[in-house]
């Protein structure tokens, strides 16, 4: 009894907190979180007495897509898939979970974010964290040495969600990768061209594609005097430059990661540099950086990359940026990341491996990727390598922007494609309505009929208005006798009699004109 | 050391077993399973010395889709989605996992097949077992009282996989459901019409759609004298009639489930009955069955359903079958299941909740569903009901049949849509090739270029042959000077010079003609 009283008190306190947050117009997420706690407390109190007292929600960091959101999602996918196909890509699919060991050792510090399945006897499994590692596993398992493929699917990360900014625990990745032993920088250039095409077509505002090379970063760390065993961890600190000031980054390097202050300062000089082909040429002459063989290899490739990008006509948006340092362990060469450059209140999201924008950041990452020549070899029993390069579109952020746009423009999005509603003005015509509807379906017309015996004409017309159905085929005693239907255009309210035999053609013709 | 020797012996024995199975041409699954064990043993031996010794496979019961399988999958989805849209459906999506409690108590005996996620702090989660329960959760959570939606997504069941027969632990469901308070049997008839349309269009051979009603089953159990608390378990035994003889079913009822032998015999008489509208009328007069109110309600609705099915012109394939008894707890009214009736060696699969065909069964279930008027109410705090009916297409089995068909016909399936390959016969024309390719991409043409500085013309032409690219745009010094390209039709080897300015139009024209 004391326990129950305690619980009731907790519910009261929690209820007050929720009311307070609502009154203060706190962030929706915060309110949702506290409401969820409240419901959980109430569920505890309910005990077994009442089966209805459970929490009615989706798992933390996940969301449903309603029909409107699906309509937007399909539009975005269509644009992206068209681009991938334009570039000759095939598509594959892999299971949502992999053997746990397949994912082990591929993600560095981020491994803690992997969802594991419960051990229910049998294999130990984890939900995929990205599409790249399963792709590499697929290549090694099937001994595939070259392929150009895209893969659009959901991935899972136990990250801190920020859903109003498009950061979820379940989110889509749209990956395009080229695997195979080819001449340098040609596939790399095509990947950047693809990002350029997609971001242009999606019409999200101006953008910039930053590129760098893991070898240049490593060479830079080497010549600045970073100890070998600190390359990766310093790299992941540099990676934070898009959301932290240099001072904070330096502070993390020196105080948390134990780097000498002068070393950090030298890194600081390099990572402030941005440019194009000319900068690659200049850095090849840099007395310090040119001491590193791998930096020189990276810089020479960067020069070559830019010459191809010129042919592809995309150098207007591509910047060689020494501060770009994607965190993932498996990158070995070119890395890239695309950001929207317009100040916007639109939400930021994570894309492939990119811990992206946080509070108050106006620029968000919308695509990223890089070269990973060693990953497939990690899965091959004989260590045979298959060089790969890929990019990933950060589609959740794109969805968020599109949804906001649609809302701002009060755009009416249709969620069905129905061409005609079969209706009647009189009673007792259900059977006639069903018969005509089936005729239309069988002729390939998208048709609906209300599931009521005697619906009012007004409610049938309202259904058309609400869902955007352009035509109504109205049946009455007279029409049935005459072998016609009254075809009504919803927008103009115009009505004409059309013979039953010509109805299908007439509906098709009118829908083409719309 | 002794341990190591033991392990080596085990490896040797296992290796011999694998060789023996291969020699005997044993089932691929069995070989794969034993190979996997062998690799695991080898991995143990390898210990930490060699990072490459792990098992390279997908999780048990799952598979990758290669590009050819994806091409088939997309074709099948396209047919199904066109049908759903023809019937005015919207689409939604829900997360791959739900709160564990959302799935609790919805699947009866099958609940043990649910995949749980590991408790990593936070909520307890499970992978979705079907799309119906998440749909009901979605409706209750968003207080939606009517919607017609389809949902195509993967679901997860820790079942015994039989992959050569299309039975997986991760598999697609294609669901179409109508939620809302409507006049009886109209949405139910539309669902059956949809199954009829899809199975006809997919051209899988002849089929039959069995229908029954949970109320008729329950009424039958009641008048035969089955104790109330045994309805569900007897129902799931009756459900096995499609793969077990009546003798075995009766045996399970009497010896495992403790039913009196006479009671079982009475059930046996009913469940052998099949018919149409006439049978519903006859059973309404049955002295025993007509004693049950709910049986009468079900039979009256069955009569009405058949009258609508006549209007929809689908009674040729629909059979009222008293032995149909889908196992799931949540069905409340009409239930249905579609089977292919041609004897075929094609694999059987499970579709929505249907424990489908097993070894040696020539008839497989390819669709199923039913009415579940109480499920949404289970999620509503006030128990508000939203009546629902839905069907699910057992798509994995359809894929298997299509794949086998494609293989049997040695059909060449294209996995890309590339229209033209940009090639050159001479050396040092990489830059020209890249420039032309980018021009084509920018004009919306699907184009590829080999990622080699100086590929041989032969290997460029071979790439077209292998992947089905119909056209080649060949560049040479002379063509560049003349402002033309040589456009070659791969099939006929015909070549004509086309001016650069007209190339895009020419490619489009030719591809339309193909």
Interface residues (C-beta under 8 A of the other chain):
Chain A: X51 X52 X53 X54 X55 X56 X57 X58 X59 X60 X62 X63 X64 X65 X66 X67 X70 X73 X85 X86 X87 X88 X89 X90 X91 X92 X93 X94 X95 X96 X97 X98 X99 X101 X102 X105 X115 X116 X117 X118 X119 X120 X122 X123 X125 X127 X137 X138 X140 X141 X142 X147 X149 X154 X156 X158 X170 X178 X180 X182 X183 X186 X187 X189 X190 X193 X197 X307 X308 X311 X312 X313 X378 X379 X380 X381 X382 X383 X415 X416 X417 X418 X430 X431 X434 X435 X438 X441 X442 X444 X445 X446 X447 X448 X451 X452 X453 X467
Chain B: X51 X52 X53 X54 X55 X56 X57 X58 X59 X60 X62 X63 X64 X65 X66 X67 X70 X73 X85 X86 X87 X88 X89 X90 X91 X92 X93 X94 X95 X96 X97 X98 X99 X101 X102 X105 X115 X116 X117 X118 X119 X120 X122 X123 X125 X127 X137 X138 X140 X141 X142 X147 X149 X154 X156 X158 X170 X178 X180 X182 X183 X186 X187 X189 X190 X193 X197 X308 X311 X312 X313 X378 X379 X380 X381 X382 X383 X415 X416 X417 X418 X430 X431 X434 X435 X438 X441 X442 X444 X445 X446 X447 X448 X451 X452 X453 X467
